[in-house]
Structures are given as C-alpha cells and as structure tokens.
Amino acid sequence: MKHLITLLFIALMAACQSPKETVDLIVHHATVYTVDDAFSTHQAFAVKDGKFVAVGTNEAILGNFESDQVINADGKFIYPGFNDAHCHFYGFGTNLIKRADLVGTQSFEEVVDRLKDHYASYPSQWLEGRGWDQNDWEVKEFPSKDILDKAFPDTPVFLIRIDGHAAVVNSKALELAKINAETRVQGGEVKIASGEPTGVLIDNAMDLVSEIIPEPDEKFNREALLRAQDKCFAVGLTSVSDAGLSRPIVELIDSMQQKGELNMRIYAMLTPNAENLEHFVKKGPYQTDFLNVRSIKLYADGALGSRGARMIEPYSDDPGNYGLFMQPETYYDSLCRIALKYGYQVNTHAIGDGGNRFVLGVYAKYLQGKNDLCWRIEHAQIVHPDDFQLFGKFNVIPSVQPTHATSDMYWADERVGPERIKGAYAYKQLLDENGWIPLGTDFPIESINPMYTFYAAVARKDLEGWPEEGFQMENVLSREEALRGMTIWAAKAALEENQKGSIESGKVADFVMMDFDLMNAELSQVPHARIVGTFVNGRAVFQD
C-alpha cells in the first residue's frame, strides 16, 4: 500500500509539472553579454521563430525549454550581432569584383604595377581601382596622370583615393569626360599645373568621370551584394548602415532579402536624388525585417586627407585653403525641410570644424531644441570647442569611426595644427553630449573588421601598438561603451533599438560566438580575436 501511494504521488507531481516549451534553438554554458540596460551577463538563451524568447541560467533555460537544436557553447563568449553604423556595403562588394585593390601601396609606381596585374587578369572597357593614399608614400604629394598615360594610353583609368573624396585619372578619361583647364565644379576641384589638368579630381569633380563609366548590370550587383555579405558574416557583422544608395540597389536588396538570398540587415541611407525623393522619401519610411529605409545621406564637405574638409581657419599645411562646401546652403535647407515633413532622418557627412559647425547650424533651424529624431552627423571628425554642446542641445547624433583616428593620427596634426587637433576624433567628449554614440568603420575606406573598431576606440593605438601611451587618451572609450557602440547604440542610431542590438526576449536572434572575452582579455589581443560563429534569426550564417 505504501509503495502504491508513493507511485501515485510521483505520478501526480509529474502531472503537475508544466511541460517544456519547444523552441528552435537553445544555447547554454556560455558567457552571454546581453548588452541590455544593465549590461548583464547570463549563461544561456532560447530562440523561437527567429527571436530570443528567454535568457537566463543554464538550469532555467534547459529546465523550461527543449529543442532539436541545442548548442553547448563550452564556455565561449556570446555578443549581440555586431552592427556597423556607417559603411559602404554595396560599394565594398563592387570593389571586390571590379576594382584593383590599391590599399597599402607605398608609391604611385606600385599603384601602376598593381593596375597592370589587375588589368591582365580582368581586362575591361575602364580600368578602375581604389585605396591609394599619398600620405603613405615617401613623397606625400598628389600623383599626376603622366605615369598612367605611359602605362595606359588608350584605356581610361579612374583611381579613387582611399577616402573616396579624390581620384586620379589619365588623359583618356579626361578626354572622354571633356575636362580641361577651364572646367569648374561646384563643391569640387580639377587640379591644374602648367596650365593643364594634372589628373587629380577633388570631391564633386570626380562625378564628371564616374558618371560616364557604364553602370554594372543586375547580375554584377547581385554578386557584389552576396560577396559583401559573406565578408561581413565572417567578421561577425549582422547589420550594416550603407551610406548612400540609389533606388535600383535598394530595390534589389529588398528583393533578395524577401527571397531569402540576402540575410544581412541593412539600414539604407538614400542618395537624395529626385528619384529617391519621389519613390521613397515622400511615401514615408519603409521597413521590413531586414531593410530599413528612413534616412537621406548628405555631404557637407570633403575629407581631411585630400584637404577638402571645410575648416573655420585655413589648413595649417596649406595656407589660404579652407577646404570646400559640397553644395550651397539652400540645398541643405530644402532637403532638411523635406525630410522633416516625411519623417526621415538626415545623416550628413561633415569632417572639418567648419563643416560640422555649418551642419549643426542648419539642423538647429529644423530641430529647434530637444527631440528624438536622431538626425546624425557622419564622422564629426573635427569639432570646434564651442560647438560640442550643440550636439547635446539639439540631440544631434555623432556617428563616428574609431579607426579613422588611428589611421589619420600620423599626419592629421600637420593639417590642422596643435590646437585644432584637440577637438579631433573626440569620441568621449561627443558621447557625453547625448550619453551614447554609434560606431562604424566606413569600410572599404577602413578595414571591415569590427575588432579593429573596438581596439581603436578603447586602446587608440594602431595595430603595431603605437603610440605606446595611446592617441589623445582623454577621448578613449571604455570597453562597455565600445561594445554598446557596435551593437545597441548602432541600432538606436537607426531607430531600431526595440528590434535588435541586445540579447533580450522579443528581439531578433542575431548573435556572435567567440572564443575571446572582449570585456576582460588582454587588450593588445583584440585585433586578433576570431569569430567562431555568426547567427541571424538564430540560424548560423558563418561558422569557423
């Protein structure tokens, strides 16, 4: 009788226990950096229908959920999917296919050698390349067309500087674009020497050539997007903000995402041409699970490396040169007015202190104090001391790229002098204005690897560990701030913080698994940290 009662009791208790919920994925025995408000860590989580449904201890998750797919992380470290807040995703893919890689060249002669190799392997109507930087050469001066003319007399050549704000072309390209010594361009410059073009084109002058290069077809564009996606997943990126896209590329992205061919989440900043304004902006924001179209990308000025960034006072190493504004003020007023009316963000490239001051002034007219519109300044690279407070006053979001600091630190002070450099790459000071700051890379201008972003933000050194004491360490970010900048703050800058950016119940299950603890490991090892797995909607899209 006693034995029967015991069996009945056990059966009753079993009947009273709630059955486990079936989910699509369980990950356990990990260190999970959730990047929630408390920056809490957990051991396990469950995923169902592409979203996190629970985060907690191993016992809680394994005791309450069951799945056909269970991953024992075996002590590995998990982070929300990394999010690049400013890059050129489609352009990066384009470079992978059709442009010669000129990054790291030590002379213009080496540039030409690489072009010859590229052209031998990929002959085409136009010879294109990207990545040269005269600041890396022994003679730190712009090149000229002469060597290109000798090497490629009959093939037009178009070579984009690493920052995308200057190019050098040969005589054939100048001829086809009808560029001569009298050519003038609003927001750009055709460099002249001895009464004729040198072949160097600054900012908007580049368009005179780029606009006559045949557009790639859809097959090419699909391949470019897929190649870019593969590279991004391999470094842990699950979301990107693509700074400046046309309607055909946005529609192709949407189509490929809807078919499940493209699984990268993309925040698309629109090029503000008439077609984009009519088709997208005036219809209001457009958002799917993978695509967010709600911003326009403007350019206030050029870049520091090519001395096109607009300065309040002349360049220290080029007296009389203030840089340039890309468009007249009425242009920015018109577009800001349209964006505000239709609920779009305005994201404006500004590098120089003059460029940043100008954009802050234009924004102020439309934002009129505190707001939650998340209008952004992309780069916010050099800011006058009097202007930092305007970011907080009008809730303007500085979208910055920490590796720009460690790439430019060798020569930036020569451009702007010892006083203005104090307001350059001032990420901590900018963070303090609004309490948060999104981080990106600007790839392909910088490396695609978000580990370099983290390292540059926290160590403020190059990959060789220079300078030993770090560069302008008063503006260093903490490890937590850097990780937030690459995840939840990047999502917030796209008004997507309720959908992604942290590992919390209800958010999309995008996460990265690593065998490296970003919060506690030796800082010098961060650039070498590897991705074990990248997951989108709880599904592996990359595994090492």
Rosetta blueprint (number, residue, H / E / L):
1 M L
2 K H
3 H H
4 L H
5 I H
6 T H
7 L H
8 L H
9 F H
10 I H
11 A H
12 L H
13 M H
14 A H
15 A H
16 C H
17 Q L
18 S L
19 P L
20 K L
21 E E
22 T E
23 V L
24 D L
25 L E
26 I E
27 V E
28 H E
29 H L
30 A L
31 T E
32 V E
33 Y E
34 T L
35 V L
36 D L
37 D L
38 A L
39 F L
40 S L
41 T E
42 H E
43 Q L
44 A E
45 F E
46 A E
47 V E
48 K E
49 D L
50 G L
51 K E
52 F E
53 V E
54 A E
55 V E
56 G E
57 T L
58 N H
59 E H
60 A H
61 I H
62 L H
63 G H
64 N H
65 F E
66 E E
67 S L
68 D L
69 Q L
70 V E
71 I E
72 N E
73 A L
74 D L
75 G L
76 K L
77 F E
78 I E
79 Y E
80 P E
81 G L
82 F E
83 N E
84 D E
85 A E
86 H E
87 C E
88 H L
89 F H
90 Y H
91 G H
92 F H
93 G H
94 T H
95 N H
96 L H
97 I H
98 K H
99 R L
100 A E
101 D E
102 L L
103 V L
104 G L
105 T L
106 Q L
107 S L
108 F H
109 E H
110 E H
111 V H
112 V H
113 D H
114 R H
115 L H
116 K H
117 D H
118 H H
119 Y H
120 A H
121 S H
122 Y L
123 P L
124 S L
125 Q L
126 W L
127 L E
128 E E
129 G E
130 R E
131 G E
132 W E
133 D L
134 Q H
135 N H
136 D H
137 W L
138 E L
139 V L
140 K L
141 E L
142 F L
143 P L
144 S L
145 K L
146 D H
147 I H
148 L H
149 D H
150 K H
151 A H
152 F L
153 P L
154 D L
155 T L
156 P L
157 V E
158 F E
159 L E
160 I E
161 R E
162 I L
163 D L
164 G L
165 H L
166 A E
167 A E
168 V E
169 V E
170 N L
171 S H
172 K H
173 A H
174 L H
175 E H
176 L H
177 A H
178 K L
179 I L
180 N L
181 A L
182 E L
183 T L
184 R L
185 V L
186 Q L
187 G L
188 G E
189 E E
190 V E
191 K E
192 I E
193 A E
194 S L
195 G L
196 E E
197 P E
198 T E
199 G E
200 V E
201 L E
202 I E
203 D E
204 N H
205 A H
206 M H
207 D H
208 L H
209 V H
210 S H
211 E L
212 I L
213 I L
214 P L
215 E L
216 P L
217 D L
218 E H
219 K H
220 F H
221 N H
222 R H
223 E H
224 A H
225 L H
226 L H
227 R H
228 A H
229 Q H
230 D H
231 K H
232 C H
233 F H
234 A H
235 V L
236 G L
237 L E
238 T E
239 S E
240 V E
241 S E
242 D E
243 A E
244 G E
245 L E
246 S L
247 R H
248 P H
249 I H
250 V H
251 E H
252 L H
253 I H
254 D H
255 S H
256 M H
257 Q H
258 Q H
259 K L
260 G L
261 E L
262 L L
263 N L
264 M L
265 R E
266 I E
267 Y E
268 A E
269 M E
270 L E
271 T L
272 P L
273 N L
274 A H
275 E H
276 N H
277 L H
278 E H
279 H H
280 F L
281 V H
282 K H
283 K H
284 G L
285 P L
286 Y E
287 Q E
288 T L
289 D L
290 F L
291 L E
292 N E
293 V E
294 R E
295 S E
296 I E
297 K E
298 L E
299 Y E
300 A L
301 D E
302 G L
303 A L
304 L L
305 G L
306 S L
307 R L
308 G L
309 A L
310 R L
311 M L
312 I L
313 E L
314 P L
315 Y E
316 S L
317 D L
318 D E
319 P L
320 G L
321 N L
322 Y L
323 G L
324 L L
325 F E
326 M L
327 Q L
328 P L
329 E H
330 T H
331 Y H
332 Y H
333 D H
334 S H
335 L H
336 C H
337 R H
338 I H
339 A H
340 L H
341 K H
342 Y H
343 G L
344 Y L
345 Q E
346 V E
347 N E
348 T E
349 H E
350 A E
351 I L
352 G L
353 D H
354 G H
355 G H
356 N H
357 R H
358 F H
359 V H
360 L H
361 G H
362 V H
363 Y H
364 A H
365 K H
366 Y H
367 L H
368 Q L
369 G L
370 K L
371 N L
372 D L
373 L L
374 C L
375 W L
376 R E
377 I E
378 E E
379 H E
380 A L
381 Q L
382 I E
383 V L
384 H L
385 P H
386 D H
387 D H
388 F H
389 Q H
390 L H
391 F H
392 G H
393 K H
394 F L
395 N L
396 V L
397 I E
398 P E
399 S E
400 V E
401 Q L
402 P H
403 T H
404 H H
405 A H
406 T H
407 S H
408 D H
409 M L
410 Y L
411 W L
412 A H
413 D H
414 E H
415 R H
416 V H
417 G H
418 P H
419 E H
420 R H
421 I H
422 K H
423 G H
424 A E
425 Y L
426 A L
427 Y H
428 K H
429 Q H
430 L H
431 L H
432 D H
433 E H
434 N H
435 G L
436 W L
437 I L
438 P L
439 L E
440 G L
441 T L
442 D L
443 F L
444 P L
445 I L
446 E L
447 S L
448 I L
449 N L
450 P H
451 M H
452 Y H
453 T H
454 F H
455 Y H
456 A H
457 A H
458 V H
459 A H
460 R L
461 K L
462 D L
463 L L
464 E L
465 G L
466 W L
467 P L
468 E L
469 E L
470 G L
471 F L
472 Q L
473 M H
474 E H
475 N H
476 V L
477 L L
478 S L
479 R H
480 E H
481 E H
482 A H
483 L H
484 R H
485 G H
486 M L
487 T L
488 I H
489 W H
490 A H
491 A H
492 K H
493 A H
494 A L
495 L L
496 E L
497 E L
498 N L
499 Q L
500 K L
501 G L
502 S L
503 I L
504 E L
505 S L
506 G L
507 K L
508 V E
509 A L
510 D L
511 F E
512 V E
513 M E
514 M E
515 D L
516 F L
517 D L
518 L L
519 M L
520 N L
521 A L
522 E L
523 L H
524 S H
525 Q H
526 V H
527 P H
528 H H
529 A L
530 R L
531 I E
532 V E
533 G E
534 T E
535 F E
536 V E
537 N L
538 G L
539 R E
540 A E
541 V E
542 F E
543 Q E
544 D L
